[in-house]
Amino acid sequence: MISLPTSSSLSNSSKVILLFSGGLDSYFLYKSLKQNKIKFKCAYFYTSPASYETEKNFRKVKYICKNAD
């Protein structure tokens, strides 16, 4: 089981970055961070040249970070 930090355990200078893989585990972590009111930035690394899979996952990550509650 993953132990996530709480908003009270993070200092004001802490920076949290969620590195998306495009899988359900990333979405679970996203939702957990949101529910715990932890401020974070989304990141997604992809290969060059782009493949169908990297483009699909990139679009999914952009959608989640802009639209999910």
C-alpha positions, 0 to 999 in steps of 0.5 A, spaced: 500 500 500 502 506 498 502 511 503 501 518 501 503 525 504 497 529 507 497 536 506 499 537 514 505 533 513 508 537 507 511 544 508 509 550 504 516 550 500 514 542 498 513 541 491 509 535 489 510 532 482 505 527 479 509 523 473 503 520 469 504 513 466 498 513 463 495 507 467 490 507 472 495 507 478 497 514 476 489 516 476 489 513 483 494 517 485 491 523 482 485 522 485 488 521 492 492 527 492 486 531 490 482 528 495 487 530 500 488 537 498 495 536 496 497 541 491 501 538 485 503 539 478 502 533 473 508 531 468 508 526 463 514 524 459 514 521 452 518 519 447 521 522 440 519 520 435 512 520 438 508 513 437 500 512 437 501 509 444 505 516 447 500 520 443 494 517 446 497 517 453 499 524 453 492 526 450 489 522 456 493 526 461 492 532 459 484 531 459 485 528 466 489 534 469 484 539 466 477 536 467 477 531 473 475 533 480 
